[in-house]
Amino acid sequence: MKFRMNRKTAFAPALMALGAALPLQAVAAWPEKPVQMVVPFGPGGANDLMARVAATGLSKRLGQPVIIENKPGAGAIVGAEYVAKSKPDGYTFLIGAAGVVTNSMLRAKMPYADSDLVPVGMIAVAPSVIVVNSDFPASNLKELIAQAKSRGKEGLTFATAGSGSTPHFVEEMLKEATAIPFVLVPFKSGQEGVNSVIGHNVDVTSEASIVVLPQVKAGRLKALATTYHKRISAYDQLPTAAEQGFPGVSIGHWAGVFAPKGTPQEVIDRMSRELQEVMKSKEAVDQLVPSGIEPAPGTTADFTAFLNKERTRLGALAKKANMKSE
């Protein structure tokens, strides 16, 4: 029996090959237009600063403008949802923070799944710093704990930026390490919490280095420890919590890049490589380090491993403390 092949059938393999090649060609040419990076917070904060330093460097390396768009709201969920539901074409990214990990732990319902945001790479970390008022009678964590014990049932007050915020996690880490509870005082933002400590309304808080170090250097606050894994480059006289005997008190205000699920892997790989080079550059170091921020370049695999570790340890802590979204 002879097999008859019509013209359409004969050309089908060639058409399929051409169709498969077109996306690869598009990826190879990426980016062909400006790239949008969404910051899920208002302008001026640590996340926004880290994003803009990264965007400036990426614009030069990619040959296209990298535009920062601030979309604050709902504990960073507004901006994250926007990116999670964006077209995965390599032109929309999220500058995510801890909320990418913790929001789904604290909320009964989420408008997107954690898996809808794919890790690309870490940008930098603003180490968290535990602070008290400058005239508070403690100069390190052991003296802080001694003060808490001396208060008896009254205890020490601890300012947070709300349930599940980084200061809240620091307080729970201290509680777990010492068995001493603090009286939580929630505020709408970390800056409000810092101001309450400066004003003698609350005893202690923990906030990003970029927020508190200027106040420490001005004599309005006293730094007791950084909760980062190493000393802060711009303030290396401050010991870490681990150095003071509290290795479990470990967390930072980090920023990293995420892409919508389905973004071509070639695009993610290219963005990751360029981001690493940007964060290793003298320009990025010179802009971030003096303000207390530590560049944290690494591979996508490094970032993914970090996120998985954070989900496990912070999830256990949130469950134990019964943290819920307010």
N, C-alpha and C positions, 0 to 999 in steps of 0.2 A: 504494500500500500504506500502510495506516495503522500508525503506530508506537504500540504499546500500552505505556504506562508504569505499572508498579504503584506502590503507595504507597512501598515500600521504595526503589525506584529514584528516585522523585521527591524523596525527602528525603536521598538520599545526598550530594549536594553540600553541603547545609546541615550534615549531620553531620560531613563532612570539614573544613569550615570551622571548626566548633566545636572539633573535635579539635586543629586547628592552633593555635587561639586559646588553648587552655588552658595549654600550656607558656609562651606569651608572658605570660599573666596571672601565672603562677607566678614567672617571671623578674622581672616588674615589681614584684612584692611582696617579692622577696628583699631581705634575709634575714628569714624568719619565725620563726627559732629560733636558738639559739646556733651560732656558727661555730667550728670546731676548727682550730687551727694546730699542726702537728706540728713540733717541734724535734728533729732527729736526733742530738742531743748531750745530755749530762747538764745539770742546772741549774747556773747560776752562771758559765758561760763567756760569751765575747763574743757568740756566736750567740744564746744564750738571752737575754742582756740586750737585744740589738737587737730580738729577737722580742717581748719583753714591753713594750718602749716602743711598738712598732708596734701591738700588740694593744690596749693601753690607749687609744690615740688612735682606733683603728678602732672599738672598742666604742662610743665616744661618737658617732662619725659615722654608724655603721650602725644604732644603736638596739637592738643585741643584744649579749649577752656574746660576746667573742672569747676563747676558752679555749686556753691553751698546754698542750700535752701533750708531755712529753719521752719520746722513744723512741730512746735511744742504741744503738749497736752496729754492728759490722762496717764501720767507717769511714763511718758515716752511712747505710749501705745499708738497715738495718732500718727506719728512719723513712721513707726515701724510697720503699722498696717498699710500705710500708703506704699511703702517699698515692697512689702510682701505681696501686694496685689498688683504691682506694676508689671509691665511687659518685660519678660526676662531676656532682653536684647543686648545687655551690656551697657546701657546708658543711664541706669538708675541704681544707686547703691545707698545703703544705710550706714551712717556712722553710729553704731550701736554702743551701748554701755551696759552696765550690770542688769538693767531692766530686761534686756533680751533674754537673760538667764532666769531672773527671779519673778517676772510678772506672772508667768503661768503657774508658779507655785502659790501665788497669793490670791489669784482671782478664780472664781468658780467658772467664769466664761471668758473666752478670749476670741477676738475677731479674726484671728489667724492662728495657725499652728506653729510651734517652734521650728518645725522642719521646713516651713515656708521661707525661712531666711537661711542662706547658706554662708558659712564662714569664708572669708577671703584672707584676712590678715589683721594682726594687731597694729595699732598706730603707736600708742604711748600710754603711760600710767601716771596719774597724779596721785602719789601716795597719800593715804589717809594719815592724819596726825591727831593724836589725842591731846586736847588742850583744856586748860583751866584758866581762870582769871589770874593776872600777874601776881596778885597778893594772896592767892590760895596757898594754904600751908602744906604743899606737896610738890616735889620736884621730879618725881619718877613714879612708875606704876606701883611699886611696893608701898610707897608713902601714900599714894591715892587709896589703895586698899586699906591701909591702916586708918586713914581718915574715915572711910566708909564704915569700918568696924566700930570706930569710936562714936559714930552717930546712933548706933543701936537701931531700933525699929524705924527711926526717922530716915536713915539712909542718905545717900547722895542723889541729887537730881541729875538727869542725863538728857540733853537736848537731842532730838532726832529730826530728820526731815520727813517724818511720817513712817507708818508701818512698812517694813521691808526695805527701807532706805539703807544706804551704806552705814550711816551712824547707828541705826538700829541693830544691824548685824554686828558692829563693833561692840555695842553694849551687851548683846547676847553672848558674844565670844568671851568678853570679860567675866560675865556672870558664870558661864560654863567653866572657865578656868579657875575661878576663885570661890564659887558658891555664894557670892555676895550679890544680891539683886540691887538694881538702881531704880529710882523712881523716874519712869519715862515721861518726858515732856515733849510732845510732838509739835512741830512747826511746819509751815507750808514749804519752807526751803531750808537748805543748809545754812545759807547766809543769815537767816533769821535766828537760827539756833546759835550761831557764832555770836551774833549781836547780843543775845540773851546772856551768854557767858561773860562777855565784856561788860555788860550792864549789871552784873552780880545777881541776875534773876535765876540763873541755873548754874549748877556747880561745874559741870563738865560736858564736853561734846567731842566729836571727832569729825573732821572735815578734810576736804582735799587740800593738799599742800599749797596750791595756788591761791586758795581762799585765806588760809590761816597764817602762812609764813609772814606776809607783810605786817600782820597784827602782832605776831611774835617779835619781829625785829623792831617794831615800834614800841614795844613794852606794854602792850595792852593785854596780851595773852602770854601764858607760859606753856611751852610744849613739853609733854611728858614722854612721848614715844611716837614713833611712826609704826604703822601696822604693815608697812611694805616689807619685802623679804631682804632688803638691804637698806643701808642708810641713804638719805636723800643727798644727791650730789651737791645741791645748792645750800645744804644745811647739815653737813656731815657730823657736826658735834652732837646731833640728836640720836640716841641709841634706838634700835628697833625694839619692838615688844619681845621678840624672841631673845634678844640679847639680855633682856631683863627677866628672863625666866618664864615668858608667856608665848611659846611658839604657836599656840592655837589662835592667837589674836593676829590674824593675817588677812588683809583685804586691801584693795586699792580702787581708786576711781579710774577705770580704764576706758579706752575708746578703741573700737575696732571696726573694720569694714565688713559689711554683709551684702550679699546679692540676692535677688529673688530666685527661688527655686526654679531650675530650668535654664538658668543663664549658661551659655556654652562654657564647657570646662576650659577651653583654650583662652577665653576671655578672663576667667577667674585666675588662671595660671599667670597670664600676662600682668593683670592688675596686681597680683600678689608679688611678682618679681619686682615690678616698678615701685611698689609701696615699700618693699624692703630697702631698696636702694635710696629712696627718699629719706626714710627714717634713719639711715646710717650716715646721711650727708652732714657736712659741717653746718650747712644753712639751717637744717632742722634742729640739730643739737644746740646751736647758738640761740635759736629762738625759744626753745622749750626749757632747757636745763636751768637757766638763771631764774625762772619763775617757779622752780620746784617740780617740774614735770620731767619724767624719765622716758625718753624714746624707747620703744620695745619692738624692734623689727624681728620678724620671724616668719617661718613658712606657714602655709595654710594648715599643714598637719600640726604644727606647733600650736596654732591658734585653736584648732579643733580640740586638741588634747586638753588645753587650758579650759575651754568652755565645758567640756565633759566633766572635768574635775570640779569646777565651780558648781555645776548643777548637782553633783552628788553631795558635796559637803554643805553647800548652802541650803539645799533642799532638806537635808536632815535637820539642820539648825532651825529652819523656818517651821518645820513640822513640830519639832520639840517645843518651840516658843509659841506655837499656834499663831503665827503671823498671818494676818488677813489684810487684803486691800481695804483702804478706808473709803 
